[in-house]
Amino acid sequence: MRLRFLGSTSEAGACPSLYETDRGTIVVQGLEVVDGEARADLLHVLDGETAVEVPRELLLEIARRVLVDHD
């Protein structure tokens, strides 16, 4: 699998960041959610899965770019 950097709201491209894969999926790089109460709210977490927190602004910015690029 290959990744293409989409963007970050952090300085110098540090996490959290989003990447597009050559398989048509998105990879999220960020700090793992370790708060026990928050993890208890997660549903159906499979082996090998985790939760990563990203700012809402990052998702909105990438969505805007993707929609503009594909129109």
Secondary structure, DSSP 8 states (H G I E B T S, - for coil): --EEEEEESSGGG-SSEEEEETTS-EEEES-B---HHHHHT--S--TT---B---HHHHHHHHHHHHHHH-
